[in-house]
Amino acid sequence: MLENLPPLTNETIWDILGEKIDDETVNKLVWYHLGYRYNHESQTWDNSKVEDSWKKEYPIPPDFIANRPPNVKLTRSIPKEKKQLLKEKLGFKGYKIGEFTPRHTRRATMANWLLSLT
């Protein structure tokens, strides 16, 4: 379920922002890097590698794009000095007013969180 994920590169981050990577794959990237693993044999999620605060609140991985609360938690988990990485490291100027939706904002948060890991 979490196989064949794209590598954490600047190109991948741009592809998330530009919607070249589908929502499901973006979610899977975040799940993987949070420590969630899917056990195909038992068809259950293994969260033994997930940080306790995430594991307690989300024993199975949440949909970060469809649901605001886990995305807010993800935002808060980005170290302060890394909150502007999309702009500072990639030169991302943001989305144009009137052209972005909560979905875009959530994808940008996920992209920034993933970039903060590199």
C-alpha positions, 0 to 999 in steps of 0.5 A: 500500500505504501510501495513505490512512493516518489522520493523526497526531492525538490521535484516531488515537492513541486509535483505535489504543489502543481497537482501532478501527484494525486491526493492519495499518493501525497497522503501516503508519502506523509503517512510513510514519513510519520511511520505508518506501515500497512501490513498486507498479511493482516490487512491492518495498519502498524503504527508502532513507529509512529510518534505517540502523540500521532498514534494516540490521536490517529491510530490509523493514518488520517486523510490530510487533504479531506480533513482539516484537524490532522492538517493543522496538527501537521502544520504545528509539527513543522519546526518554526525555522522551517515553516517558510521552506517552500518560499525560502528553499524552492521560491514558491510564491503561493497560489493566486487569490481566487484560484486556491482552495482548502485542498491546495492549502492542505497540499502546500502544508503537506509539501512543506512538512515533507520538505522540512524532513530533507 
